[in-house]
Amino acid sequence: MIIEIEKLHLFYTEFHALKDVNLSIPEKSVTAFIGPSGCGKSTLLRTLNRMNDTIPGVRIEGKVELQGKDIYSSELEVEYLRKRVGMVFQQPNPFPKSIYDNVAYGPRLHGVGKKSELDAIVEKSLRSASLWNEVKDVLKKSAWSLSGGQQQRLCIARALAIEPEILLMDESTSALDPISTTKIEELTRELCRNYTIVMVTHNMHQAARISDRTVFFLNGEVVESADTQMLFSNPVDQRTEDYISGRFG
Ligand SMILES: Nc1ncnc2c1ncn2[C@@H]1O[C@H](COP(=O)(O)OP(=O)(O)OP(=O)(O)O)[C@@H](O)[C@H]1O
């Protein structure tokens, strides 16, 4: 298991948003978080790269271990953590820079200065994000000239450029059209050969299509976590059954 979450509680000031979460996330696979709006999926995703740290009033109890190391320990540098755990958001958010500079941004920040090295990283990352063939002749063009789906794949390339081990995807297809969504779903299956992917999705069918494991949340608690096929065909908890059969949410 690459991530182990133990007895995790998270409070937004007084509000108890995550309650006693215990969860293991296997390496090089896709784990999907599902559940009704407000059940804590994004909050849990954000604990994995400490994005909640920036929100005032957040208090965390319990443990999140990445390869056996507590990511909330004072010895661990957040910058180092974010290099290992990349993130892609709901809305594509490329920088107002060229396609090339978006992908080169992270490596430059981490000290890569040589043009030939940067060129190689940019090409490799864009290839991994299935975008290279579409943009290889227009690398100098603004990232904002791309379509929404291409921008989202550019954001994936930007995240991959710093060679993370884990990629967090927070409803990364919900702002996209069906064709772009399919492309990102196919890409997710490709990427999980080399990366661990944890995704939040509103769309149960998407979880069923592309994840290896699914975690069902309700009111800040993990109700059920299982192999995706098992969870959708044979849920153990009645609340999971009710949710996946569309009785609520
Ligand atoms: N910054 C914040 N301050 C206070 N409360 C928050 C904050 N962010 C989220 N919450 C609350 O925590 C709970 C969980 O929110 P979260 O966004 O994690 O849910 P979610 O399952 O991802 O929902 P959705 O599917 O609608 O995005 C909600 O009740 C939400 O209102």
The ligand as a Gaussian input file, in Angstrom:
#p B3LYP/6-31G(d) Opt

LIG

0 1
 N      -13.170000      25.478000       3.518000
 C      -14.218000      24.963000       4.162000
 N      -14.682000      25.531000       5.283000
 C      -15.732000      25.029000       5.949000
 N      -16.413000      23.912000       5.580000
 C      -15.985000      23.296000       4.460000
 C      -14.868000      23.780000       3.690000
 N      -14.706000      22.956000       2.635000
 C      -15.655000      22.009000       2.737000
 N      -16.427000      22.206000       3.842000
 C      -17.555000      21.366000       4.291000
 O      -17.088000      20.048000       4.499000
 C      -18.008000      19.091000       3.994000
 C      -17.309000      18.207000       2.978000
 O      -16.989000      18.980000       1.830000
 P      -16.236000      18.360000       0.557000
 O      -16.052000      19.454000      -0.410000
 O      -15.079000      17.592000       1.006000
 O      -17.357000      17.352000       0.044000
 P      -17.456000      16.572000      -1.328000
 O      -17.953000      15.213000      -0.988000
 O      -16.198000      16.677000      -2.088000
 O      -18.606000      17.412000      -2.030000
 P      -18.852000      17.748000      -3.571000
 O      -19.084000      16.426000      -4.230000
 O      -20.074000      18.609000      -3.534000
 O      -17.639000      18.460000      -4.056000
 C      -19.177000      19.884000       3.419000
 O      -20.198000      19.931000       4.391000
 C      -18.600000      21.246000       3.177000
 O      -19.585000      22.246000       3.323000

